[in-house]
Amino acid sequence: MKRYLLLFLVVFIVINESVIAQESDEKVGNLINQTDWFALEKEYPKLKDEMQYEMLKYLSEAMIGLHFNQPQNAIHAIDWLLANAQDEIGFENVSNLILVKSQILGKQGLYAESVDNMSNFLTQISQHIDIIDFPNHNQILAYYEKIRNEAKPEIIRPNRDVEIPLIIEDVTRGQLMYVPVSVKGNKYKFIYDTGAETTFISKRLADEIGVRIIDDSVKIQGVIHSSIGKRGIIDRLEIGDIVFRNSIVSISLPNEETDTIFKPEAIIGLDFMRLIGETQIYPEDKKMIFPIEKTELPSYGRNLMLLNGISSLLRVHSNEEELLFIFDTGNVKTNLSIAYYEKHKEHLEATAIKKIVRRGGIGGISFHEAYQLINLPLSICNSKFELKNVDVELNKVKSIGLDGNMGMDFITSFKKIIINFDSMFVKVD
């Protein structure tokens, strides 16, 4: 689905026009306006007792809940804002909060509540505004209306650690990791992809396992551009001794342009990972563990964040510089974006190698220029590592202002990787 970005610029105006604004209010307001969610999550607990504006407190809690996988906290804060601060935050922000709330409810499998929330809003404003001017809201309404009576996704697991074999295979430009998944007694390999919003399967596999189709025309965002596919429900997926029930899956139609390059048959995405909570990956030992007792949040805090609920972002450092990547284990290699290039243009043009790269996958293929860094030094907390031959993309179409995509070469750099969506962190050994 399309990505939705929230802008709360009105908060900046409110705070700076007030002669009684506290320093803590200004600091929090600036972090929101800068969309610096990692800094907000870290600083807000220290400042909230000194803050004067209740509206700003709840706005902070809504944004922290949204970006750090605390859906109940986010909804509680949004409900307070809608009930008590509509005049203060303005109609545009009210509209955005309604959109966010429906997304959060939908991600939790509360489809009917998501639909009702959105429908009530659109009905109210239709008396004064043409709702055709709210395409994102109508898209969410239509998306969840088709599944409003379906059971929500859930995990059924034993009260112990579950270990499964991990399959790491060479593909076109690197490696991908797969996990064995059983459907109706038959076993398949699914890519374990932190960059995928939902579980995904090809049309061929959907036909083979008999997926129940609930939408035969849905937009699937691909690597290069979007395509039209289908949406369905798999009642039961088995991953080791874990059962994933009522999974909403995206189904891609055949694409002659990309099927000759690489054709993913099946992907396990963020829908499963968020429900299971924690994944421990052991690339050298070729195993994956889903622990019953989750790892405590490390002393360095959260370095994983959700982007509008459909992508995970990983914060790392390169020397003293903080970098923010889309965390995408469905991408064989890490690459840097044009945003990174623009920050390091002089150094790259003097030292890096220029080349033509081909990118392909769901949605098509493209050829464009890139620079190649021989070495990229990185660190997570005190764990230092180095990635080799990292492409720096010059394609503006792909850039969303982040520093790049962190791919499978990151995973294979370590003996153990912990990915925790309960407390939102990645830890490496």
C-alpha positions as CSV (number, residue, x, y, z in Angstrom):
1,M,0.0,0.0,0.0
2,K,0.9,3.6,-0.3
3,R,3.0,5.2,2.4
4,Y,1.4,8.0,4.5
5,L,3.5,10.8,6.0
6,L,2.3,13.0,8.8
7,L,3.2,16.7,9.2
8,F,2.5,18.5,12.4
9,L,3.9,21.9,11.4
10,V,1.1,23.6,13.3
11,V,2.7,22.5,16.6
12,F,5.8,24.6,15.8
13,I,3.7,27.7,15.3
14,V,1.6,27.2,18.5
15,I,4.7,26.7,20.7
16,N,6.7,29.7,19.3
17,E,3.8,32.1,19.5
18,S,3.2,31.4,23.2
19,V,5.1,33.7,25.6
20,I,4.7,31.2,28.4
21,A,6.1,28.2,26.6
22,Q,8.5,26.1,28.7
23,E,11.9,25.1,27.3
24,S,10.9,21.4,27.5
25,D,7.8,22.1,25.4
26,E,9.8,23.8,22.8
27,K,12.4,21.0,22.7
28,V,9.7,18.4,22.2
29,G,7.8,20.4,19.7
30,N,11.0,20.9,17.6
31,L,11.7,17.1,17.7
32,I,8.2,16.5,16.4
33,N,8.6,19.0,13.6
34,Q,11.9,17.6,12.7
35,T,10.3,14.1,12.6
36,D,13.3,12.9,14.8
37,W,11.4,10.0,16.4
38,F,14.4,8.3,17.9
39,A,15.4,11.5,19.7
40,L,11.7,12.1,20.7
41,E,11.5,8.6,22.2
42,K,14.7,9.1,24.1
43,E,14.0,12.7,25.4
44,Y,10.3,12.8,26.0
45,P,10.3,10.6,29.2
46,K,12.9,13.0,30.7
47,L,11.0,16.1,29.8
48,K,7.3,15.2,30.1
49,D,6.9,16.1,33.8
50,E,8.2,19.7,33.1
51,M,6.0,20.2,30.1
52,Q,3.0,22.6,30.2
53,Y,1.0,21.6,27.2
54,E,-1.2,18.5,27.6
55,M,-1.8,18.5,23.8
56,L,2.0,18.2,23.2
57,K,2.3,15.4,25.7
58,Y,-0.4,13.3,24.0
59,L,0.9,14.2,20.5
60,S,4.4,12.9,21.6
61,E,2.9,9.7,23.0
62,A,0.9,9.2,19.8
63,M,4.0,9.5,17.6
64,I,6.2,7.3,19.9
65,G,3.4,4.7,20.0
66,L,3.1,4.8,16.2
67,H,6.8,4.5,15.4
68,F,7.9,2.1,18.2
69,N,5.2,-0.6,18.0
70,Q,3.1,0.5,21.0
71,P,-0.4,0.5,19.3
72,Q,-2.5,0.7,22.4
73,N,-0.5,3.8,23.7
74,A,-0.8,5.4,20.3
75,I,-4.6,4.9,20.1
76,H,-5.1,6.1,23.7
77,A,-3.2,9.3,22.9
78,I,-5.0,9.8,19.5
79,D,-8.4,9.4,21.2
80,W,-7.4,12.1,23.8
81,L,-6.3,14.5,21.0
82,L,-9.5,14.0,19.0
83,A,-11.6,14.5,22.1
84,N,-9.8,17.5,23.6
85,A,-7.5,19.2,21.1
86,Q,-9.1,19.4,17.7
87,D,-9.2,23.2,17.6
88,E,-5.6,23.4,18.8
89,I,-4.1,21.0,16.3
90,G,-6.2,21.9,13.3
91,F,-8.3,20.0,10.8
92,E,-5.4,18.7,8.8
93,N,-3.8,17.0,11.8
94,V,-7.2,15.7,12.9
95,S,-7.6,14.2,9.5
96,N,-4.1,12.6,9.7
97,L,-4.8,11.2,13.2
98,I,-8.0,9.6,12.0
99,L,-6.0,8.0,9.2
100,V,-3.3,6.8,11.6
101,K,-5.8,5.3,14.0
102,S,-7.5,3.3,11.2
103,Q,-4.2,2.0,10.1
104,I,-3.2,0.9,13.6
105,L,-6.5,-0.8,14.1
106,G,-6.2,-2.6,10.8
107,K,-2.7,-3.7,11.5
108,Q,-4.0,-5.3,14.8
109,G,-6.6,-7.2,12.8
110,L,-9.4,-5.0,14.2
111,Y,-10.8,-4.6,10.8
112,A,-14.4,-3.6,11.7
113,E,-13.2,-1.0,14.1
114,S,-10.8,0.4,11.5
115,V,-13.7,0.7,9.0
116,D,-16.1,2.2,11.5
117,N,-13.5,4.8,12.6
118,M,-12.9,5.9,9.0
119,S,-16.5,5.7,7.9
120,N,-17.7,7.9,10.8
121,F,-15.1,10.5,10.0
122,L,-15.9,10.6,6.3
123,T,-19.7,10.7,7.0
124,Q,-19.2,13.7,9.3
125,I,-17.1,15.8,6.9
126,S,-19.2,14.9,3.8
127,Q,-21.7,17.4,5.0
128,H,-19.2,20.2,4.3
129,I,-16.4,18.7,2.1
130,D,-16.3,16.5,-0.9
131,I,-14.7,13.3,0.4
132,I,-13.2,12.6,-3.0
133,D,-10.5,15.0,-1.8
134,F,-9.4,12.4,0.8
135,P,-8.0,9.6,-1.4
136,N,-5.8,8.0,1.3
137,H,-8.8,7.8,3.7
138,N,-11.0,6.2,1.0
139,Q,-8.2,3.8,0.2
140,I,-7.9,2.6,3.8
141,L,-11.7,2.4,4.1
142,A,-12.0,0.2,0.9
143,Y,-9.0,-1.9,1.9
144,Y,-10.4,-2.9,5.3
145,E,-14.0,-3.0,4.3
146,K,-13.4,-6.1,2.2
147,I,-12.1,-8.0,5.3
148,R,-14.1,-6.4,8.1
149,N,-15.6,-9.7,9.1
150,E,-12.5,-11.8,8.9
151,A,-10.7,-13.2,11.9
152,K,-7.6,-11.3,12.9
153,P,-4.1,-12.8,12.4
154,E,-2.7,-14.7,15.4
155,I,0.2,-16.8,16.6
156,I,-0.3,-20.1,18.3
157,R,3.0,-21.4,19.8
158,P,4.3,-23.8,22.5
159,N,5.5,-22.4,25.8
160,R,9.2,-23.0,24.9
161,D,11.8,-21.8,22.5
162,V,11.1,-22.9,18.9
163,E,14.1,-23.7,16.7
164,I,13.9,-24.1,13.0
165,P,16.6,-24.6,10.3
166,L,17.7,-21.6,8.4
167,I,18.5,-21.9,4.7
168,I,20.9,-19.3,3.2
169,E,21.2,-19.5,-0.6
170,D,23.1,-17.7,-3.3
171,V,21.0,-15.7,-5.7
172,T,21.9,-13.3,-8.4
173,R,24.0,-10.7,-6.6
174,G,24.3,-12.2,-3.1
175,Q,22.4,-14.3,-0.6
176,L,18.9,-14.6,0.8
177,M,17.7,-16.4,3.9
178,Y,14.7,-18.8,3.8
179,V,12.7,-20.6,6.4
180,P,10.7,-23.9,5.9
181,V,7.0,-23.3,6.0
182,S,4.3,-26.0,5.9
183,V,0.9,-25.4,4.3
184,K,-1.7,-28.2,4.3
185,G,1.0,-30.7,4.8
186,N,3.3,-29.5,2.0
187,K,6.6,-27.8,2.7
188,Y,7.8,-24.6,1.0
189,K,10.7,-22.2,1.4
190,F,9.7,-18.6,2.3
191,I,12.2,-15.7,2.3
192,Y,12.4,-14.1,5.7
193,D,12.0,-10.5,4.8
194,T,12.1,-7.6,7.3
195,G,11.4,-5.3,4.3
196,A,8.0,-6.8,3.4
197,E,4.8,-5.4,4.9
198,T,2.9,-8.6,4.7
199,T,3.3,-12.3,3.8
200,F,3.6,-12.6,0.0
201,I,3.2,-15.5,-2.4
202,S,3.2,-15.9,-6.2
203,K,0.1,-16.7,-8.1
204,R,1.4,-20.1,-9.0
205,L,1.8,-21.0,-5.3
206,A,-1.5,-19.4,-4.4
207,D,-3.2,-21.6,-6.9
208,E,-1.3,-24.7,-5.7
209,I,-2.2,-24.3,-2.0
210,G,-5.7,-22.9,-2.6
211,V,-5.5,-19.4,-1.1
212,R,-9.0,-17.9,-0.4
213,I,-9.1,-14.8,-2.6
214,I,-10.7,-11.7,-0.9
215,D,-9.6,-9.0,-3.4
216,D,-8.7,-9.7,-7.1
217,S,-7.4,-6.2,-7.8
218,V,-4.9,-4.7,-5.4
219,K,-1.9,-2.5,-5.9
220,I,1.4,-4.2,-4.8
221,Q,4.3,-1.8,-4.3
222,G,7.4,-3.3,-6.1
223,V,11.1,-2.6,-6.2
224,I,10.8,-0.3,-9.3
225,H,7.1,0.5,-9.6
226,S,3.7,-0.9,-8.4
227,S,1.8,-3.6,-10.1
228,I,-1.7,-5.1,-9.8
229,G,-2.1,-8.4,-7.9
230,K,-4.5,-10.1,-5.6
231,R,-5.1,-10.4,-1.9
232,G,-6.1,-13.5,0.0
233,I,-6.1,-15.3,3.3
234,I,-4.2,-18.4,4.3
235,D,-5.9,-20.0,7.3
236,R,-2.9,-21.8,8.6
237,L,0.9,-21.5,8.1
238,E,3.2,-23.7,10.2
239,I,6.7,-22.5,10.9
240,G,8.3,-25.2,13.0
241,D,5.9,-25.7,15.9
242,I,4.4,-22.2,15.5
243,V,1.1,-21.8,13.8
244,F,0.4,-18.5,12.0
245,R,-3.4,-18.2,11.6
246,N,-5.5,-16.0,9.3
247,S,-2.6,-14.5,7.4
248,I,-3.5,-11.8,4.9
249,V,-1.3,-12.4,1.9
250,S,-0.4,-10.4,-1.2
251,I,-0.4,-12.4,-4.4
252,S,1.7,-11.3,-7.4
253,L,0.7,-12.0,-11.0
254,P,3.3,-13.3,-13.5
255,N,5.7,-10.7,-14.9
256,E,7.7,-11.8,-17.9
257,E,10.2,-8.9,-17.4
258,T,11.3,-9.9,-14.0
259,D,10.6,-13.7,-13.8
260,T,13.7,-14.4,-15.9
261,I,15.9,-12.5,-13.3
262,F,14.6,-13.6,-9.9
263,K,11.1,-14.9,-9.1
264,P,10.4,-15.0,-5.3
265,E,7.7,-17.6,-4.7
266,A,7.0,-16.8,-1.1
267,I,7.9,-14.3,1.6
268,I,7.3,-14.1,5.4
269,G,7.0,-10.4,6.3
270,L,6.5,-8.0,9.2
271,D,3.0,-9.2,9.9
272,F,4.5,-12.5,11.3
273,M,7.6,-10.8,12.9
274,R,5.6,-8.3,14.9
275,L,3.3,-11.0,16.2
276,I,6.2,-13.4,17.2
277,G,8.0,-10.6,18.9
278,E,11.6,-11.7,18.7
279,T,13.7,-13.6,16.1
280,Q,17.2,-14.8,16.8
281,I,19.2,-15.6,13.7
282,Y,22.4,-17.7,13.6
283,P,23.8,-17.5,10.0
284,E,26.8,-19.7,10.6
285,D,24.9,-22.4,12.5
286,K,22.1,-22.2,9.9
287,K,19.3,-21.9,12.5
288,M,16.7,-19.5,13.7
289,I,15.2,-19.4,17.2
290,F,11.9,-17.8,18.4
291,P,12.5,-17.5,22.1
292,I,9.6,-17.7,24.6
293,E,11.4,-15.2,26.9
294,K,12.3,-12.1,25.1
295,T,15.7,-10.4,25.3
296,E,15.7,-7.3,27.5
297,L,16.1,-3.9,25.9
298,P,19.9,-3.2,25.6
299,S,21.5,-0.3,27.5
300,Y,21.9,1.6,24.2
301,G,18.1,1.7,23.8
302,R,15.9,1.3,20.7
303,N,17.5,1.4,17.2
304,L,14.6,-0.1,15.3
305,M,11.6,1.9,14.2
306,L,8.5,1.5,12.1
307,L,7.8,3.7,9.1
308,N,4.1,4.1,8.8
309,G,3.6,0.5,9.9
310,I,4.8,-0.9,6.6
311,S,8.7,-0.8,6.8
312,S,11.2,-1.2,9.6
313,L,14.1,1.3,9.9
314,L,17.4,0.5,11.5
315,R,19.7,3.2,13.0
316,V,23.4,2.5,12.8
317,H,26.6,4.7,12.9
318,S,29.4,5.1,10.4
319,N,32.3,6.5,12.4
320,E,30.5,9.5,14.2
321,E,27.7,9.8,11.6
322,E,24.2,8.5,12.4
323,L,22.6,6.7,9.4
324,L,19.1,5.5,9.0
325,F,18.4,2.5,6.7
326,I,15.3,0.6,5.6
327,F,16.0,-2.8,7.2
328,D,15.4,-5.1,4.3
329,T,16.6,-8.7,4.5
330,G,14.8,-9.4,1.2
331,N,17.5,-7.3,-0.4
332,V,20.7,-9.3,-1.0
333,K,23.0,-6.4,-0.5
334,T,23.1,-3.1,1.4
335,N,22.9,0.0,-0.8
336,L,23.1,3.7,0.0
337,S,20.7,6.3,-1.4
338,I,21.0,9.5,-3.3
339,A,20.4,11.3,0.1
340,Y,23.6,9.7,1.3
341,Y,25.3,10.7,-2.0
342,E,24.3,14.3,-1.6
343,K,25.8,14.4,1.9
344,H,29.1,12.9,0.8
345,K,29.2,14.0,-2.9
346,E,32.7,15.5,-2.8
347,H,34.3,12.4,-1.2
348,L,32.4,9.9,-3.4
349,E,33.2,11.6,-6.6
350,A,36.9,11.7,-5.6
351,T,37.3,8.2,-4.3
352,A,34.5,5.9,-5.4
353,I,34.0,3.9,-8.6
354,K,31.2,4.9,-11.0
355,K,29.2,2.0,-12.6
356,I,25.9,1.0,-14.2
357,V,23.7,-1.2,-12.0
358,R,20.7,-3.2,-12.7
359,R,17.9,-3.5,-10.2
360,G,15.1,-6.0,-10.5
361,G,12.3,-7.7,-8.5
362,I,8.6,-7.4,-8.0
363,G,7.6,-4.4,-10.1
364,G,10.1,-4.4,-12.9
365,I,13.8,-3.8,-13.6
366,S,15.8,-0.6,-14.1
367,F,19.4,0.4,-15.2
368,H,21.0,3.5,-13.6
369,E,24.3,5.0,-12.5
370,A,25.8,4.4,-9.0
371,Y,29.0,4.8,-7.2
372,Q,30.6,1.9,-5.4
373,L,32.3,2.2,-2.0
374,I,34.9,-0.5,-1.5
375,N,34.4,-0.4,2.3
376,L,31.7,1.0,4.5
377,P,32.6,1.0,8.2
378,L,29.5,0.7,10.5
379,S,28.7,0.0,14.1
380,I,25.7,-0.9,16.3
381,C,26.6,0.2,19.8
382,N,30.1,-1.3,20.4
383,S,29.8,-3.9,17.6
384,K,31.9,-2.6,14.7
385,F,31.7,-4.2,11.2
386,E,32.4,-3.4,7.6
387,L,30.4,-4.0,4.5
388,K,32.2,-4.4,1.1
389,N,31.4,-3.0,-2.3
390,V,28.4,-1.0,-1.3
391,D,26.5,0.8,-4.1
392,V,25.5,4.4,-3.7
393,E,22.4,4.9,-5.8
394,L,22.0,8.0,-7.9
395,N,18.3,7.2,-8.8
396,K,16.2,10.0,-7.3
397,V,12.9,8.0,-7.9
398,K,13.9,5.5,-5.2
399,S,15.0,7.9,-2.6
400,I,12.7,8.7,0.4
401,G,15.3,10.8,2.3
402,L,16.8,7.9,4.2
403,D,20.4,6.8,3.9
404,G,19.7,3.5,2.1
405,N,18.6,-0.2,2.5
406,M,20.3,-2.6,4.9
407,G,20.3,-6.0,3.3
408,M,21.4,-9.6,3.8
409,D,25.2,-8.8,3.8
410,F,24.5,-7.2,7.2
411,I,22.9,-10.4,8.5
412,T,25.8,-12.6,7.3
413,S,28.4,-10.4,9.0
414,F,27.6,-11.8,12.4
415,K,27.3,-15.1,14.4
416,K,24.0,-14.0,16.0
417,I,21.5,-11.3,15.3
418,I,18.5,-10.5,17.5
419,I,15.6,-8.7,15.9
420,N,13.1,-7.7,18.6
421,F,9.8,-6.0,17.5
422,D,8.4,-5.9,21.1
423,S,11.0,-3.5,22.4
424,M,12.2,-2.4,18.9
425,F,15.9,-3.1,18.8
426,V,18.5,-5.1,16.8
427,K,21.4,-6.6,18.7
428,V,24.4,-8.3,17.1
429,D,27.2,-10.5,18.3
